Each structure stands twice: as structure tokens, then as C-alpha cells.
């Protein structure tokens, strides 16, 4: 399919709103699937570091 202009490409003979909305939804879903695990991973390691510090403080208090 060949388009005469960028506006014709964007409108896609009246179907552009459906085509581009599907692309937008797919992009949002893929970004979410990528970013949520990264955030959970960072949160997990932050919590583990806090727990390790807490255990270290408790151990130091028990020794001294």
C-alpha cells in the first residue's frame, strides 16, 4: 500500500484511529511487561539490603 502524504498514511483511509490505537495499546502493554519486573526486582533488593542491615544491627547489639 502506498500513500501520497504523511497525512494519508496517518489516516489510512479512515482506519488510522483503529490502527494507531492498537499500536499504542500494544506499546503500553509491552512497556508495562518490561518495567514492572524491573521495579519489583529493585524493590526486592532494597528490602533485602534493609533486612541485612537490620540483622547486622541486631547481631552487634547481642554481642556488645
Buried (B, 14 or more C-beta within 10 A) or exposed (E): EEEEEEEEEEBBEEEBEEEEEEEEEEEEEEEEEEEEEEEEEEEEEEEEEEEEEEEEEEEEEEEE
